[in-house]
Amino acid sequence: MLEQLKETVCAANKALPEAGLVAGTSGNASQRDPETGLIAIKPSGVSFRDLTPDDIVIVDENGKLVEGKLKPSVDTASHCYVYRARKDVGGIVHTHSRYATVFAIRGEDIPVLTTLAADLYGKPIPVTGYATIGGEAIGEEIVRHIGDGSAVLLRNHGVFTIGRDAAQAVRSATYVEETAEVSYLSMVLGPVQPLDPSAIEEARTWYLKEYGQKPVGSGA
């Protein structure tokens, strides 16, 4: 069932340690199939190095096991909550990347100090309230705080990102960590001044309109 989806989700999970965003077996990526609504997600406690497409678990939007030999991620209920609440979301990633988690531990948003952060996020990356693992509480916090953004910091825990698919969510998680690292190092050196709101708005508007490739003949 959904062999291509399982290959895609396996690749997304393997990209996380390659980018230095996870360690051991902690963290996960999932993606929703737009036709069936079924969700492919990493199994619990399986190392990223050993992960294969056959290990990827398929669940329905309520987290009920549809296919797989292994137990799905302990974050499955929260992934499913986000998918049910946000029909525009096709992929979710969870990491414990180091610098971003420092901000999560401190309960502080990651400020907009760079044009990259302004381009990608257009506002500080918000930190949520504390939520316990294993149920829908994390998903509730994500939906409550993420708004029109693509990333949140879960208090005392780590990072969750969303996207149109798992690959886009991985990309967002990578940039969250880069943003957190340069912010942290800048703040260690002394007081910092976030970008002016007008500069942030200008950068975000430009990015959404101009960045990336447009189809030939699209007029854009």
C-alpha positions as CSV (number, residue, x, y, z in Angstrom):
1,M,0.0,0.0,0.0
2,L,1.2,3.5,-0.9
3,E,4.7,2.3,-1.7
4,Q,5.9,5.6,-3.2
5,L,4.6,7.5,-0.1
6,K,6.5,5.2,2.2
7,E,9.7,5.7,0.1
8,T,9.2,9.4,0.3
9,V,8.6,9.4,4.1
10,C,11.6,7.1,4.6
11,A,13.8,9.5,2.7
12,A,12.5,12.5,4.6
13,N,13.3,10.8,7.9
14,K,16.8,9.9,6.8
15,A,17.4,13.5,5.8
16,L,17.0,14.6,9.5
17,P,20.2,13.0,10.9
18,E,22.0,14.0,7.7
19,A,21.2,17.6,8.4
20,G,22.2,17.2,12.1
21,L,18.7,17.8,13.3
22,V,18.2,14.6,15.3
23,A,20.2,12.1,17.3
24,G,19.6,8.4,18.1
25,T,16.0,7.4,17.4
26,S,14.3,10.7,18.5
27,G,12.4,12.7,16.0
28,N,10.1,11.9,13.0
29,A,8.6,12.9,9.7
30,S,5.2,12.1,8.3
31,Q,3.3,12.8,5.1
32,R,-0.4,12.6,4.2
33,D,-1.6,11.0,1.0
34,P,-3.9,13.6,-0.7
35,E,-6.1,11.0,-2.3
36,T,-6.8,8.6,0.5
37,G,-6.1,10.8,3.5
38,L,-3.9,8.1,5.0
39,I,-0.7,9.1,6.8
40,A,2.8,7.5,6.5
41,I,5.0,8.0,9.6
42,K,8.2,6.7,11.2
43,P,7.9,3.8,13.6
44,S,8.7,4.3,17.2
45,G,12.3,3.7,18.4
46,V,13.8,2.7,15.1
47,S,17.1,4.2,14.2
48,F,17.2,6.5,11.2
49,R,20.2,4.7,9.9
50,D,18.4,1.3,9.7
51,L,15.1,2.7,8.5
52,T,13.7,1.2,5.3
53,P,10.5,2.0,3.4
54,D,9.0,-1.3,4.6
55,D,9.3,0.0,8.2
56,I,7.2,3.0,7.5
57,V,3.8,2.7,9.2
58,I,0.5,3.7,7.6
59,V,-2.3,5.1,9.8
60,D,-5.6,6.8,9.2
61,E,-6.3,10.4,10.3
62,N,-7.3,9.2,13.7
63,G,-4.1,7.3,14.2
64,K,-5.6,3.8,13.7
65,L,-3.0,1.4,12.2
66,V,-3.8,0.5,8.6
67,E,-0.6,-1.2,7.6
68,G,2.8,-1.9,9.2
69,K,4.6,-4.5,11.3
70,L,5.9,-1.9,13.8
71,K,4.4,0.4,16.3
72,P,4.0,4.0,14.9
73,S,5.8,7.0,16.4
74,V,4.7,8.1,19.9
75,D,3.9,11.4,18.3
76,T,1.4,9.9,15.9
77,A,-1.7,11.2,17.7
78,S,-0.4,14.8,17.6
79,H,0.6,14.5,13.9
80,C,-3.0,13.3,13.2
81,Y,-4.5,16.1,15.2
82,V,-2.6,18.7,13.0
83,Y,-3.7,16.9,9.8
84,R,-7.3,16.9,10.9
85,A,-7.2,20.5,11.9
86,R,-5.2,21.8,8.9
87,K,-6.3,20.4,5.6
88,D,-3.6,22.5,3.9
89,V,-0.8,20.5,5.7
90,G,0.7,17.6,3.8
91,G,3.8,16.9,5.8
92,I,5.1,17.3,9.4
93,V,8.5,17.0,10.9
94,H,9.6,16.9,14.6
95,T,13.2,17.4,15.7
96,H,15.2,18.1,18.8
97,S,17.8,20.2,17.0
98,R,20.1,21.7,19.6
99,Y,20.0,25.5,19.2
100,A,16.3,25.6,18.5
101,T,15.7,23.5,21.6
102,V,17.7,25.9,23.7
103,F,15.0,28.6,22.9
104,A,12.3,26.0,23.6
105,I,13.8,25.3,27.0
106,R,14.0,29.0,27.8
107,G,10.4,29.5,26.6
108,E,11.5,32.2,24.2
109,D,10.5,32.8,20.6
110,I,13.3,32.8,18.0
111,P,13.6,36.5,17.0
112,V,13.8,37.8,13.4
113,L,17.5,38.9,13.3
114,T,18.3,38.1,9.7
115,T,16.8,38.7,6.3
116,L,16.6,34.9,5.9
117,A,14.3,34.6,8.9
118,A,12.3,37.6,7.6
119,D,12.0,35.9,4.2
120,L,11.0,32.5,5.4
121,Y,8.9,33.2,8.5
122,G,8.0,36.9,8.5
123,K,7.7,36.9,12.3
124,P,9.4,35.3,15.4
125,I,9.2,31.5,15.5
126,P,6.8,31.1,18.4
127,V,7.2,28.9,21.5
128,T,4.1,26.9,22.7
129,G,3.0,25.9,26.1
130,Y,4.3,22.7,27.7
131,A,2.5,19.5,26.5
132,T,2.9,15.8,27.4
133,I,4.0,13.2,24.9
134,G,1.7,10.4,23.7
135,G,-1.6,12.0,23.1
136,E,-3.1,14.9,21.1
137,A,-1.8,17.7,23.5
138,I,1.2,18.5,21.4
139,G,-0.9,18.7,18.3
140,E,-3.3,21.1,20.1
141,E,-0.3,23.3,21.0
142,I,1.0,23.3,17.5
143,V,-2.3,24.3,15.9
144,R,-2.9,26.9,18.7
145,H,0.4,28.7,18.0
146,I,1.6,28.1,14.5
147,G,-0.9,30.4,12.7
148,D,0.1,31.0,9.1
149,G,3.7,30.1,9.9
150,S,5.5,26.8,9.2
151,A,7.3,26.2,12.6
152,V,6.9,26.2,16.3
153,L,9.0,25.4,19.3
154,L,7.4,23.1,21.8
155,R,8.2,24.2,25.3
156,N,11.0,22.2,26.9
157,H,10.9,19.7,24.0
158,G,11.9,20.6,20.5
159,V,10.7,21.7,17.0
160,F,7.7,21.0,14.9
161,T,7.4,22.1,11.3
162,I,4.7,21.8,8.7
163,G,4.7,21.9,4.9
164,R,2.8,20.9,1.8
165,D,4.8,17.6,2.0
166,A,7.4,16.0,4.2
167,A,10.3,17.4,2.1
168,Q,9.1,21.0,2.6
169,A,8.7,20.4,6.4
170,V,12.3,19.0,6.5
171,R,13.5,22.1,4.7
172,S,11.7,24.3,7.2
173,A,13.2,22.4,10.1
174,T,16.7,22.9,8.7
175,Y,16.2,26.6,8.4
176,V,14.7,26.8,11.9
177,E,18.0,25.4,13.3
178,E,20.1,27.7,11.2
179,T,18.0,30.7,12.4
180,A,18.3,29.5,16.0
181,E,22.0,29.0,15.8
182,V,22.9,32.4,14.4
183,S,20.4,34.1,16.8
184,Y,21.9,32.3,19.8
185,L,25.5,33.1,18.9
186,S,24.6,36.7,18.2
187,M,22.9,37.0,21.6
188,V,25.9,35.5,23.4
189,L,28.1,38.3,22.0
190,G,25.8,40.9,23.4
191,P,22.4,42.7,23.0
192,V,20.8,42.3,19.5
193,Q,18.3,44.4,17.7
194,P,15.6,42.5,15.8
195,L,14.8,43.7,12.3
196,D,12.3,46.5,12.1
197,P,8.7,45.3,11.4
198,S,8.6,47.2,8.1
199,A,11.8,45.6,6.9
200,I,10.4,42.2,7.9
201,E,7.2,42.8,6.0
202,E,9.1,44.0,2.9
203,A,11.5,41.0,2.9
204,R,8.6,38.5,3.4
205,T,6.6,40.1,0.6
206,W,9.5,40.1,-1.8
207,Y,10.4,36.5,-0.9
208,L,6.8,35.2,-1.5
209,K,6.6,37.0,-4.9
210,E,10.1,36.7,-6.3
211,Y,12.1,33.7,-4.9
212,G,12.4,30.5,-6.7
213,Q,11.5,29.3,-10.2
214,K,8.3,30.2,-12.0
215,P,6.9,28.0,-14.8
216,V,7.8,29.3,-18.3
217,G,4.9,31.3,-19.7
218,S,3.2,31.6,-16.3
219,G,3.4,35.4,-16.5
220,A,4.8,35.5,-13.0
